[in-house]
Amino acid sequence: MKREKTKTGEAGRWTRKHLLALQDLSAEEIEFLLNTADSFKEVSTRSVKKVPALRGRVVVNAFFEDSTRTRTSFSLAASRLSADVIDFSERGSSVSKGETLVDTARNIEAMGIDILVVRHPAAGSAEILSRAVSCSVVNAGDGAHEHPTQGLLDLYTIRERFGKVAGLKVAIVGDIANSRVARSNLWGLSKLGAQVILVGPPTLLPKSFEKLGASCVNDFDSIVGEVDVINMLRVQFERIKTSQFPSVREFTKFFGLTHERFARCKKDVFVMHPGPMNRGIEIGSEIADGPNSGILTQVTNGLAVRMAVLFLVTQAQLQGSK
């Protein structure tokens, strides 16, 4: 669908040296970033999939949690911008010997890097590092706080599908309490004018989310037929410390996007999932792989969005922005 152009985004300017959270961004900044991603998306369709935008720059992926999509996407995004890329992991590093996160980051920065992409299990870790180092910091997920580039690529994908975000009704379903994706999506969608409905069992859906502008619903079936977008979240078994629902089978029965529940959705409902998927638990395979699914499109768009992020924070850094 053809996208409506936004005057503010195209006339605006990016001035942030770091990308830490969508909570920090204005609607105009989000639109400007998404519009920038438009210009990078076609790079992946070329026979030579590179541009020299970050030639001579060094990007370090510092991941203190396991990751496939996000780490690979950032590495490829940096590479396609012609940056040098270094992948750092906690295993085998001085962190295992007791070195602090800040000391690790400062030592890496001392080698002459320009951007530090960090994923860490502690909420607020990216912001702490942004105060401790001079290079740009991009948050690739900090605990249950935020995952801003996932939120941005989800916004980009929704806008690409519908031509707009404003006025859409979006359900985010599942393990809300432990989801940094849910938080980034909530901030981004709300700022661009969408109505956000959070769906999950009471144990995984704190009522405090209503203070952030979302509707909180414990009955998936009550709203499944009225939403334009359903974003299914992974049940994060590794973060759940107690029994927050009786069984996996019961979770699927009440909160999974099953064949029976999908049949009651709008015919053109757009189905999303940040991955990795627990097939058969939060989403049925025939739906994940079906014509209403935008899951692989999300992955594709993530590359363009992350190229835009790396490019823009570098430009802001060169201009002396904070």
N, C-alpha and C positions, 0 to 999 in steps of 0.2 A: 504494500500500500504506500502511496506517495506521502511523504512526511511534510507536515506544515512547517514552514521556516519560522524561526523565532528571531525577531529583530535584535532583542537584547543579547542573545548568545553570539550572534554573528558580529555584532558591533562591540562586544565586550573585550576584556583583556584578562589574562591569567596572571596573577601576581604572587601565587603561593609557592614557596620553595619546597614545601613538604605536602604530602597527601596523607593525612592521619585518620580522618573520619568524615563521613558525609554530613554528620551533625554540624560540622564547622562550616560547610559550604552554603552559599546562597543558591537560589534557583537559577540565577543568571550564570553563576560559575559552573553549575552542573550542565546547563545547556551549552555553554561555551566548550566545555570539555567533550561533550557528546558530539558537537559539531566538528571539533578537531578530529575526533575518531573517524568521522565520515571520510575525511581526506586521506587517512591512513589505510582504510579498509581495502581500497583497490590495489594497494601494494602487493597483497597476497595473491592477486590474480595475474601478476606480471610473470613473464618468463624468468626474469632476474628479480627475485623477491627481496630487494634491498634498496634503501635510500641512505644518503650520507649524513643524515640529520645529526647523529651523535658520534660521528667519526672522531676517534681520539679520546672519547669518554670511556670511563670504566664503571660498570654496574656490578655490584656484588649482591647475590641472592643469599641472605643469611636466614636459613630456615631451621628453627629449633623444634619444629613439629613435622611429621610426615606430610608429604604433599606430592601429587602427581600433576594435576591440571594447572594449578597456580604457579608452581615452580617452573614447569615447562613453558607455560605461556609467557611468563616474565623473561625467561632466558631467550625464547624465540623472538619476543618483541624487541629486546635490546639488540639482539643479533641483526634483525632486519633494519634497525636504525644505524647499523654499522658500529655499534659500541663493542668494547671488549667486555666479556662476561665471565665472572668468577662465581662458581657455586660453592657455598660454605655450608657445612652441616655440623651439628653439635658433636656427632660421633667422631671420635678421633681428634677432636680439637682440645685446646687448653681449657675449655669450659668443663670438661670432664675432670680436670685437675683442680677445679675450684675457682677459676677465673670468673669475675663478674661479667654480666652482660655489657655494662658500660665500658669496662676495660677491654673486652673483646672488640667492641665496636670502634673504640679509639685506636686500638692497634691496627685494625683493618684500614681505618681511615688514614693512618699515618703512611700507608703504602701508596697513597695518591689516588683515591677513588672519588667518584663524583656522585653516585647514587647508591644508597644502601636500602635494599628491599628486604624487609624483615617480617618473618612470621614467628610468633612466640606464644606459648600457652598462657602468659600472664597479661591480663587486661591492663592497658596503659603503657605497655612496654615500648611501643613505637613513639609515643609522645615523650617518654623519658629520654630515649635516644636522640630525638630531635633537638633536645635541649643540651645534649652532651657532645654532639658532633657538629662540624661545620658543613658537611656534605648534605645533600637532600636525603630525606627519609621517606620511604613509601611503605605504608602499612599493608602487609599481605595477610593480615588476620592476627588480632591480638586477643587471645582467650575468647571469652564470650562477649567481648565489647563490640568490635566492628570488623568488617571485611569490605572496605570501601570500593575496591576495584570490582569485586563481585556484584556489589550493589549497582555500580555504574554500568557494568555489562548487561545486567538484568534490565535496567532502565533503557539502555540502548536497544536491546532486543525487543522490548515491548513497544518502544517508539517506532522501530522499524516495521513491526507487524501491524500496528494500528494507525500509524501516522501521527500519533499523539500519545500523551500520558494523561493529561488533564481530563477529568470526567470519567475515567475508567474505574471499574470496581475490581479490586485485586484481593484475592484470598491468599494468605500465607499460612500453610497448614503443617502442623506436626510439633516437633520439639522446639518450641519458641524460646523457652527459658535458657537453653544452652546454645542458642544459635546467634552467632555474630552476623550471619547473612540476613536473618530476620530484622535485626536492628538497622543495618545499613539500608536494606530495602525500605523499611518503614520511614526512615528519614528522607531518603531520596524520592520515593513515591509521593509522600505527603507534600514535599516542597514543590513538586511539579504538578500538584493538583489532583492526584488520584485519591480514591477512597480506599483505605486499607482495612481489611478484616483479618484479624489473627484468629486462627482456629486450632484448638488442641485440648487435651484433657486438663482439668484445673491444676493438676500437679505440674504441668509443663507450660502453663500459660498464666503467669502472674498478672493480677488485675492492675498492677502498676503501669502496664503498657497503655492503659486507657489514658493516662496522663500525658502520653506522648502523641495522642491524637488518633489512636487506632480503636476500632471496635473489637472487643474480645468475645468470642463465641465458643461454647463448648459442644455445640451440636453442628457437625459438618453438614448434615443433610438439610438443615434449616436454611442454608445459604448457597448450597452447591449449584442450584439452578439459576441464580441471579448474577453470578460474577462473570467478568470478561476474561480474567486471568486466574489460573490456579498455580501457585508456586509451592510445590511439595518439598518439604525439608527432610533431610536424613535424620533418622533417630540416632542420636550420638551416644551409643552405648558406652563409649569410653569415658564420657563426662558424667554419665548418670551414676551416682554413688549409692542410691537406694532404690527400692522398687517403687517407681513412680507411676506404673500402670501394671495391672495384674499379670498380663502375658503379652507376648508379641502378637499372638493370634487375636486377642481382644483389641489391641491397638489398631491392627489392620481392619478389623470389623467396623470400628467406629470412626477411624481417622485415615484410613488408607484410601487412595484413589483406585478403587476396584472397578471391574467392568460394570457391575450393577450401578454403582454410584456415578460413574462416568456417563452412563446412559441418561441420567437426569440432568446433565449439564447442558448449557447452551450448545447448539450445534457447532458454532465457531469458537468455542472456548479455547484459549491458548494455554497449553500445559508446559510448565517449566520445572526444573530441578537443578540445584547448584552442583550436585554430585559430591562424592560418589553415591550412587543409588543402592539402596537395599531393595532389589527387585522382589516383588511379592510381599513386601512389608508395607512401605509407604506408597508404592506405585506398582501397578500391574505392567508386565513387560509389553503387552499388546498396546498399552496406552503410551508408554515411554517411547516406543518405536513407531507409533502411529502418525497419521497426517496432522493431528492437532498438536503434536509435540514440537517444542522449540529447543530441546535440550542440546542437541549438537550445534544448533545455530548459536546458542549461548557461548559454547566453547569457541566457535569461530570468531564471534564478535569480541570475545575477551581479548584476543590478540590485538585487534585494532584499538580497543579502549586502553590497553596497557601501553601500547606504543604512544598513544596520545598523552598518557600520564607521564611517562618517562621524558618525552619531549618537552612538555610544558613545565615540569618542575626544573628541568635543566635550563630552560629559557629564563625562568624566574630567578634561578640562582645566578645566572650571568648578569642579570639586571640588578642584583643586590637585594632582592626581596627577602623577607623573613618567612 
